[in-house]
Amino acid sequence: MINDKMINSKVVNTVLRLGVFLLLAAVIVLIFPRYSNTFRYHYEIGKPWGYATLTAPFDFPIFKTDEQVAKDQQQLLSTFAPCYDYIRGAQREVLVVSLQEMEWLRTEQISRISVIQGRTSKIYPISSVYTPMTARREKGYDCAQNLVRDTALTSTMRQKLLSALNYTQDMVQKEERIIEQGEIVTDYSYQVLQSLSRAYSDKSIGAKQRVWTLVGESILVLLFLCLFIIYLFVFRPSYIHKTSRVLFFCLQIFIVIALACLALRFNLSVYIIPFAWVPILTRVFLDSRTALYLHFTTILIASVIVPAPVEFFFVQVVVGMVAVSSLSDMTRRAQLVQTAGWILLAQTIAYTAISFAQTGDINSINWRMYLYFGICAILTIGCYGLIYTFEKVFHFISSITLVELTDINSDLLHTLAEKAPGTFQHSMQVSNLATEAAKEIGANALLVRTGALYHDIGKIVNPLYFIENQHGADNPLLSMKPMEAVQVIISHVTEGEKIARQHRLPEAIVNFITTHHGTSLVRYFYNTWCNAHPGEQVDETLFRYPGTKPTTKEGAILMMADAIEARSRSLDDFSEESIAKAVNQMIDSQIADGQFAETPLSFKDVEDIRRVFTARLTAMNHHRISYPTLNK
């Protein structure tokens, strides 16, 4: 019955996590920019057509370019004559306009005018029109202005003349081939494509077309997310079973896609958006493989809406690979700046290369793209703030934080060194042992090193109750009953957890404190009690640590290193054979006690750890030769 409930609970939780991905897909499709037409191809003159062969879906005209229209207008207006009313009573032998009117005629490049006298009009060349000043100079007498432009009639005649302008130059018949895949976009084919796009805009897009567009976008987004979910189930099942991980993935995708949609709505280049945030954040907190897969998922979704999706995807794939490769282990802030620099260089090379490969013409390069890449690199550095935020929100721990925690001059470690110097030295030795073992089996060496430094901080509360801090003084535990003494020993775990939480240590470090003894038996006092009470039944739980068993390789390594380092201090013989024997006995007893049952350690891992511990302890306790004294 209990198993059925557990299974049902797991199923419900899994369905809820999948629902988060489904909600993400719905939100993404809703925030996608909506376009006024369904002609959403991207093309540039001099670059190849990156889609399938395009044929005309209906008859449409080929519109003239703006330059062609302007030229035709100029040609038509060259014969245009503005209308002027003649003022009766003025000199008839000379046509005179004001100086301002003459300047307007010259600016508009008017070659003739129409003079209206009564119900008749007559065309005069502009050379026969004077201003009062030029009339005095050429005619020898003063002449007043006798022509006034009829603006209403002039405007009407101008519009009538322009109405005869033809804005199209040809027609494309339905199913006529427009351009083939890979064909270079020429000036003419570009104009045809522009005309088709305009024709789509002029046609009313019905509700049915909008629905099918929405369906297509939804299917694509769901497909890409499903592929990522399948990856998680197959290769990273532990991630899909943690709600925090699922929310972490979805939030990253949403942030970047939302920024891309915002850029497109304001007609900004999508290349200023730092898509590298996704692989950087995922690599810092998780692993490279997942970082790349999540990045590919994100840029595939973005490719649905961005212009030139093939070029975009090519450049962003390079960005993701560079981001992951340059952050093998982020332990310094400067590494993020270096990564941004490498990303800038990679984007520049990738874009330039694909432009040359497509056109073979340097003039086809959009030089503003390099400015966009520079902005993107600057924004990539801003990922450092996101690392801190995500670390707090999702209880992650980054390598930068681990490095900061290993500073032995920090307040907490300094307090440990002052109040419990023996424990501090023990922690340092355990840290060295655990680090070497973690490196050998491919575990997180920096994490286990940090956890080892803090695993015994609970001994700060009662340092003199632990033998490493007594320095030859009487052991106060020996004057206590075994039941009381064992509680003092066990309390350093619970006290350590309290101190860690007071100092706001990351949860990953707190886990080392609570699991470094697991549920193991405090054998010294257990055996003492049993020897003092032969034949009596004893409740073993009274002599066992209350902490949980380790569930990670790092936690298991720390448990082994802690026990073996303490055991090595009781050895009389530090030969390799005696050390190997002690290592094997301690690890075998922990395995027999079931302390590693919930960890992913393999048999090979355990054997490698045994070998590293033996070699390391032998080196730490090597024999030195005696220095001879001088004979007097």
C-alpha positions in Angstrom: 0.0 0.0 0.0 2.8 2.4 0.9 4.7 1.5 -2.3 1.5 2.3 -4.3 1.2 5.7 -2.6 4.9 6.4 -3.3 4.5 5.4 -6.9 1.4 7.6 -7.3 3.2 10.5 -5.7 6.1 10.2 -8.1 3.8 10.0 -11.1 1.9 13.1 -9.9 5.1 15.0 -9.3 6.5 14.0 -12.7 3.2 15.1 -14.4 3.4 18.5 -12.6 7.0 19.0 -13.8 6.0 18.2 -17.4 3.2 20.6 -16.9 5.7 23.4 -16.2 7.3 22.7 -19.6 3.8 22.8 -21.2 3.1 26.1 -19.5 6.4 27.4 -20.8 5.5 26.4 -24.4 2.1 28.2 -24.1 3.7 31.4 -22.7 6.4 31.4 -25.4 3.9 31.1 -28.3 1.7 33.9 -26.8 4.6 36.3 -26.5 5.9 35.6 -30.0 5.6 38.8 -32.2 2.5 38.7 -34.3 3.0 39.8 -37.9 0.6 41.6 -40.2 1.1 39.0 -43.0 2.3 35.4 -43.4 5.2 36.3 -45.6 7.9 35.8 -43.0 11.0 35.1 -45.2 14.2 36.9 -44.7 16.3 37.8 -47.7 19.0 40.2 -48.7 20.4 41.3 -52.1 23.6 39.4 -52.9 22.9 36.5 -50.6 21.5 33.1 -51.4 17.8 32.2 -50.9 17.9 30.0 -47.9 14.4 28.4 -48.3 12.8 25.9 -50.6 12.0 27.0 -54.2 9.3 29.7 -54.0 6.4 29.9 -56.5 3.7 32.6 -56.7 0.6 31.6 -54.6 -1.6 34.0 -56.5 -1.3 36.6 -59.3 0.4 39.8 -58.1 2.0 42.9 -59.7 5.7 43.7 -59.4 5.9 47.2 -57.9 8.4 49.7 -58.9 11.1 50.7 -56.5 11.0 54.0 -54.7 13.8 55.3 -56.9 11.8 54.3 -60.0 8.7 55.9 -58.8 10.6 59.1 -57.9 12.1 59.2 -61.4 8.8 58.7 -63.1 7.3 61.4 -61.0 10.1 63.8 -61.9 9.6 63.0 -65.6 5.8 63.7 -65.3 6.3 66.9 -63.3 8.8 68.2 -65.9 5.8 69.1 -68.1 3.7 70.4 -65.2 2.8 74.1 -65.3 1.6 75.8 -62.0 -1.5 78.0 -62.4 -1.3 81.8 -61.9 -4.0 84.4 -61.9 -3.3 87.6 -63.8 -4.0 90.8 -61.9 -6.1 93.1 -64.1 -4.9 96.7 -64.5 -1.2 95.9 -64.3 1.3 96.0 -67.1 0.4 93.4 -69.7 3.7 93.3 -71.6 5.7 91.9 -68.6 4.8 88.9 -66.4 6.0 89.6 -62.8 6.0 87.4 -59.7 7.4 88.1 -56.2 11.0 87.2 -55.3 9.8 84.4 -53.0 7.6 82.9 -55.7 10.5 82.9 -58.2 12.7 81.1 -55.6 9.9 78.4 -55.3 9.8 78.0 -59.0 13.5 77.4 -59.2 13.5 75.0 -56.2 10.7 72.9 -57.8 12.6 73.1 -61.1 9.5 74.4 -62.9 10.1 75.1 -66.6 6.8 76.8 -67.5 3.7 78.3 -66.0 0.0 78.6 -66.9 -1.4 82.1 -66.8 -5.2 82.4 -66.4 -6.9 85.4 -67.9 -10.6 85.3 -67.6 -11.8 82.0 -68.9 -8.6 81.3 -71.0 -5.2 80.2 -70.0 -1.9 80.4 -71.8 1.4 78.6 -71.2 4.6 80.7 -70.8 8.2 79.6 -70.4 9.8 80.4 -67.1 12.3 82.5 -69.0 9.6 85.1 -69.7 8.7 85.6 -66.1 10.4 88.3 -64.0 10.7 89.6 -60.5 10.3 93.4 -59.9 14.1 93.7 -59.6 14.9 91.8 -62.8 12.2 93.6 -64.8 13.7 97.0 -63.8 17.1 95.8 -64.7 16.2 94.3 -68.1 13.2 96.4 -69.1 14.4 99.7 -67.7 11.3 100.7 -65.8 9.5 99.6 -62.6 7.0 96.8 -62.9 4.7 95.7 -60.1 3.8 92.0 -59.4 0.9 90.9 -61.6 0.9 87.1 -61.2 -0.5 85.3 -58.1 -0.4 81.5 -57.8 -3.7 79.7 -57.6 -2.6 77.1 -55.0 -5.9 75.2 -55.0 -6.0 74.8 -58.8 -2.3 74.1 -58.9 -2.6 71.3 -56.4 -5.6 69.8 -58.2 -3.8 69.8 -61.6 -0.7 68.3 -60.0 -2.6 65.5 -58.4 -4.5 64.8 -61.6 -1.1 64.6 -63.4 0.4 62.2 -60.8 -2.7 60.0 -60.9 -1.6 58.8 -64.3 1.6 57.4 -62.8 1.9 53.6 -63.0 3.3 52.1 -59.8 3.8 48.6 -61.2 6.1 47.4 -63.9 5.0 43.8 -64.5 2.8 40.9 -63.3 3.6 37.5 -61.8 1.2 34.7 -62.6 0.0 32.2 -60.1 2.4 29.2 -59.6 5.1 31.0 -61.6 8.6 30.3 -60.2 10.0 33.3 -58.3 13.3 32.0 -56.9 15.0 28.6 -56.3 16.7 27.4 -53.2 20.4 28.6 -53.1 19.9 31.1 -55.9 21.5 34.5 -55.3 18.9 37.3 -54.6 19.4 39.9 -57.4 18.0 43.4 -57.5 15.1 42.1 -59.7 14.3 39.0 -57.6 14.5 41.2 -54.5 11.9 43.5 -55.9 9.6 40.6 -56.8 9.9 39.3 -53.3 9.2 42.7 -51.9 6.1 42.9 -54.1 4.9 39.5 -52.9 5.3 40.6 -49.3 3.3 43.7 -50.1 0.7 41.7 -51.8 0.4 39.5 -48.6 -0.1 42.7 -46.6 -2.8 44.0 -48.9 -4.7 40.7 -48.7 -6.8 40.4 -45.6 -5.5 37.5 -43.4 -8.4 35.5 -42.2 -8.9 33.9 -38.8 -8.2 30.5 -40.3 -4.7 31.5 -41.5 -3.9 33.0 -38.1 -5.0 29.8 -36.3 -2.8 27.6 -38.5 0.1 29.9 -38.0 -0.4 29.6 -34.2 -0.7 25.8 -34.5 2.6 25.6 -36.5 4.4 27.7 -33.9 3.0 25.6 -31.0 4.0 22.3 -32.6 7.6 23.5 -33.2 8.0 24.8 -29.7 6.6 21.7 -28.1 8.8 19.5 -30.4 12.0 21.3 -29.3 11.0 21.1 -25.6 10.0 17.4 -25.9 13.4 16.6 -27.3 15.0 18.3 -24.3 12.7 16.4 -21.9 13.6 13.1 -23.5 17.3 14.0 -23.1 16.7 14.6 -19.4 14.8 11.3 -18.9 17.5 9.3 -20.8 20.8 11.0 -19.6 19.9 13.2 -16.6 16.9 11.5 -14.8 18.0 13.2 -11.5 17.3 16.6 -13.0 13.8 15.9 -14.2 12.9 14.5 -10.8 13.8 17.8 -9.1 11.3 20.6 -9.4 14.0 23.2 -8.8 16.0 21.9 -11.8 12.9 22.0 -14.0 12.1 25.6 -13.0 15.8 26.5 -13.5 15.7 25.3 -17.1 12.3 26.8 -18.0 13.2 30.2 -16.5 16.4 30.4 -18.5 14.6 29.7 -21.7 11.8 32.1 -20.9 14.2 35.0 -20.1 16.2 34.8 -23.3 13.2 34.2 -25.6 11.3 37.0 -24.0 14.3 39.4 -24.6 14.4 38.2 -28.2 10.7 38.9 -28.7 11.1 42.3 -27.1 14.0 43.2 -29.4 12.0 42.1 -32.5 9.0 44.2 -31.4 11.1 47.3 -31.2 12.9 46.5 -34.5 16.2 45.8 -32.8 18.7 43.2 -33.9 18.3 39.9 -32.2 22.1 39.5 -32.1 22.3 41.9 -29.1 20.5 39.4 -27.0 23.0 37.3 -24.9 21.9 33.8 -25.7 25.2 32.7 -24.1 23.5 33.2 -20.7 21.9 29.8 -21.1 25.0 27.6 -21.6 27.0 29.7 -19.1 24.5 29.4 -16.2 23.8 25.7 -16.9 27.5 25.0 -17.1 28.3 26.8 -13.9 25.7 25.0 -11.8 25.3 21.6 -13.7 27.3 20.1 -16.5 28.5 20.8 -20.1 26.3 18.3 -21.9 23.1 19.7 -20.4 24.3 23.2 -21.0 24.8 22.6 -24.8 21.5 20.7 -25.1 19.5 23.4 -23.4 21.3 26.1 -25.5 20.4 24.2 -28.7 16.8 23.9 -27.5 16.6 27.7 -26.8 18.1 28.8 -30.2 15.9 26.4 -32.1 12.8 28.0 -30.5 14.2 31.5 -31.2 14.8 30.4 -34.9 11.0 30.2 -35.3 10.7 34.0 -35.1 14.1 35.6 -36.0 15.1 36.8 -39.4 17.6 34.7 -41.3 17.1 31.6 -39.0 19.8 29.5 -40.6 22.4 32.2 -40.2 21.2 32.9 -36.7 21.3 29.2 -35.7 24.8 28.7 -37.2 26.2 31.7 -35.2 24.5 30.8 -32.0 25.7 27.2 -32.1 29.3 28.5 -32.2 28.5 30.8 -29.3 27.2 28.0 -27.2 30.2 25.7 -27.9 32.7 28.5 -27.1 30.8 29.5 -23.9 30.9 25.9 -22.6 34.5 25.2 -23.6 35.8 28.3 -22.0 34.1 27.7 -18.7 35.4 24.2 -17.9 35.5 25.2 -14.2 34.6 28.8 -13.3 36.6 29.7 -10.2 37.4 33.4 -10.9 35.2 36.4 -12.0 37.8 37.2 -14.7 36.9 34.0 -16.5 33.5 35.4 -17.4 35.1 38.5 -19.0 37.5 36.1 -20.9 34.5 34.1 -22.0 32.7 37.2 -23.3 35.8 38.1 -25.3 36.0 34.6 -26.8 32.3 34.8 -27.7 32.8 38.2 -29.4 35.7 36.8 -31.4 33.8 33.6 -32.3 30.6 35.5 -33.4 32.7 37.9 -35.6 34.5 35.0 -37.3 31.4 32.9 -37.7 29.3 35.7 -39.2 32.1 36.9 -41.5 32.8 33.3 -42.7 29.2 32.5 -43.5 28.8 35.8 -45.3 31.8 35.1 -47.5 30.7 31.5 -48.0 27.2 32.5 -49.2 28.1 35.4 -51.5 31.9 35.7 -51.9 31.4 39.4 -51.8 32.8 41.6 -49.0 30.1 44.2 -49.8 27.4 41.8 -48.6 28.6 42.1 -45.0 26.4 44.2 -42.7 29.1 46.1 -40.7 26.6 47.0 -38.0 26.5 43.3 -37.0 29.9 43.8 -35.3 28.5 46.5 -33.2 25.6 44.2 -32.2 28.2 41.5 -31.3 30.0 44.0 -29.1 26.8 44.9 -27.2 26.1 41.2 -26.8 29.5 40.6 -25.3 29.0 43.4 -22.7 25.6 42.0 -21.7 27.1 38.5 -21.4 29.3 39.8 -18.6 26.1 40.7 -16.8 25.6 37.0 -16.4 27.6 37.3 -13.2 24.6 38.9 -11.5 22.4 36.1 -12.7 24.8 33.5 -11.2 24.4 35.1 -7.8 20.6 35.4 -8.1 20.0 31.8 -9.4 22.4 30.6 -6.7 20.2 32.0 -4.0 16.8 31.3 -5.6 17.5 27.6 -6.5 20.0 26.8 -3.7 22.7 26.1 -6.2 26.4 26.5 -5.4 28.9 27.8 -7.9 32.7 27.2 -8.1 33.2 30.9 -7.3 31.3 30.5 -4.1 33.2 27.3 -3.2 36.5 29.1 -3.8 35.4 31.9 -1.5 34.4 29.4 1.2 37.8 27.7 1.1 39.5 30.9 2.4 40.8 29.8 5.7 40.9 33.4 6.9 37.1 33.6 6.8 35.4 34.3 10.1 34.0 30.8 10.6 37.2 28.9 9.8 39.2 31.4 11.8 37.0 30.7 14.8 37.4 26.9 14.3 41.2 27.3 14.1 41.2 29.4 17.4 38.8 27.4 19.5 39.5 23.9 18.1 43.0 23.9 16.5 43.2 20.1 16.5 39.9 19.8 14.7 41.0 22.5 12.2 44.2 20.6 11.4 42.2 17.4 11.1 39.8 19.1 8.7 42.7 20.3 6.6 44.1 16.8 6.3 40.7 15.3 5.5 40.2 18.0 2.9 43.5 17.0 1.2 42.6 13.3 1.3 39.1 13.8 -0.1 40.3 16.2 -2.8 42.8 13.7 -4.2 40.2 10.9 -4.1 37.6 13.0 -5.8 40.0 13.9 -8.6 40.8 10.2 -9.1 37.2 9.1 -9.7 36.0 12.3 -11.5 33.9 13.7 -8.6 33.7 17.4 -7.8 37.0 18.0 -6.0 36.3 21.6 -5.2 33.0 20.8 -3.6 34.3 18.0 -1.4 37.4 20.1 -0.5 35.1 22.8 0.8 32.7 20.4 2.6 35.7 18.8 4.4 36.8 22.2 5.8 33.4 22.7 7.4 32.3 19.2 8.3 33.4 19.4 12.0 32.5 23.0 12.8 30.1 21.7 15.4 33.1 20.9 17.6 33.5 24.6 18.2 30.8 24.3 20.9 32.6 21.8 23.1 36.2 21.5 21.6 37.8 19.9 24.7 35.5 16.9 24.5 37.3 15.8 21.4 40.7 14.2 21.7 42.4 16.1 18.9 41.9 19.3 21.0 43.0 18.0 24.4 46.8 18.2 23.9 47.5 15.6 26.6 45.0 16.8 29.1 42.5 14.5 30.8 39.6 13.4 28.6 36.4 14.6 30.3 34.4 12.0 28.4 36.0 9.2 30.4 34.4 10.5 33.6 31.0 10.3 32.0 28.7 7.4 31.4 28.8 5.9 27.9 25.2 6.9 27.2 26.0 10.6 28.2 29.4 10.7 26.4 28.0 9.4 23.2 25.4 12.1 23.1 28.2 14.7 23.5 30.0 13.2 20.5 26.9 12.9 18.4 25.9 16.5 19.2 28.7 18.0 17.1 26.7 17.0 14.0 23.5 18.8 15.0 25.5 21.7 16.5 27.4 22.0 13.2 24.2 22.1 11.2 22.9 25.0 13.4 26.2 26.9 13.1 26.2 26.4 9.3 22.7 27.7 8.9 23.4 30.7 11.2 26.3 31.6 8.9 24.1 30.9 5.8 26.4 28.3 4.3 25.0 26.8 1.1 22.8 23.7 1.5 25.4 21.6 -0.3 27.9 22.3 2.5 25.3 21.7 5.2 24.7 18.3 3.7 28.4 17.4 4.2 28.0 18.2 7.9 24.8 16.1 8.4 26.0 13.1 6.4 29.8 12.8 7.1 29.0 10.2 9.8 25.8 9.0 8.2 24.0 6.7 10.7 27.2 5.0 11.8 27.8 3.6 15.2 30.0 5.4 17.8 31.9 2.2 18.4 34.2 3.3 21.2 31.3 4.0 23.6 29.1 1.2 22.2 31.8 -1.4 22.8 32.5 0.2 26.3 28.9 -0.2 27.3 28.6 -3.7 25.9 31.7 -4.8 27.8 30.4 -3.2 31.0 27.0 -4.9 30.6 27.6 -8.4 29.2 24.6 -10.3 28.1 22.3 -7.2 28.2 20.3 -6.0 25.2 21.2 -2.6 24.0 19.4 -0.2 21.7 21.9 0.5 19.0 20.1 3.7 17.9 21.3 5.3 21.1 24.8 4.9 19.9 24.2 5.9 16.2 24.5 9.3 14.6 21.1 10.7 13.7 22.3 12.2 10.4 21.2 10.9 7.0 23.4 8.7 4.9 25.4 10.3 2.0 23.7 10.2 -1.4 26.5 11.6 -3.5 30.0 10.5 -4.4 31.4 13.5 -2.7 29.6 12.8 0.5 30.8 9.2 0.5 34.4 10.3 -0.1 34.2 12.7 2.9 32.9 10.0 5.2 35.7 7.7 4.2 38.4 10.4 4.5 37.1 11.6 7.9 37.2 8.1 9.4 40.5 7.0 7.9 42.3 10.2 8.8 41.2 9.8 12.4 42.1 6.1 12.4 45.6 6.8 11.0 46.4 8.9 14.1 46.1 5.8 16.3 48.6 3.7 14.2 52.0 2.8 15.7 53.4 1.6 12.4 53.1 3.9 9.4 54.4 1.4 6.8 52.4 1.1 3.6 51.2 -2.3 4.6 49.8 -1.2 7.9 48.2 1.9 6.4 46.6 -0.1 3.6 45.2 -2.6 6.1 43.7 0.2 8.2 42.2 1.8 5.1 40.7 -1.4 3.9 39.3 -2.3 7.3 37.6 1.1 7.8 36.1 1.2 4.3 34.9 -2.4 4.5 33.2 -1.7 7.9 31.4 1.3 6.4 30.3 -0.7 3.4 29.1 -3.5 5.6 27.2 -1.0 7.7 25.3 0.1 4.6 26.5 3.7 4.7 27.1 4.0 1.0 24.0 2.1 -0.2 22.4 5.4 -1.5 25.5 6.7 -3.3 26.3 6.1 -7.0 29.8 4.8 -6.2 31.0 1.8 -8.3 33.3 -1.0 -7.2 36.0 0.6 -9.3 35.5 3.9 -7.6 35.9 2.3 -4.1 39.1 0.5 -5.2 40.5 3.8 -6.6 39.7 5.6 -3.4 41.4 2.9 -1.3 44.6 3.2 -3.4 44.6 7.0 -3.3 44.1 7.1 0.5 46.9 4.5 1.1 49.3 6.4 -1.1 48.4 9.8 0.4 48.6 8.7 4.0 51.9 6.9 3.4 53.3 10.1 1.9 51.9 12.2 4.8 53.5 10.0 7.4 56.8 9.2 5.7 59.9 8.4 7.7 62.6 11.0 8.0 66.3 10.2 8.7 68.0 11.3 11.9 70.4 14.1 11.5 73.9 13.3 12.8 75.4 15.4 15.6 78.8 17.0 15.5 81.5 15.1 17.4 83.3 17.4 19.8 
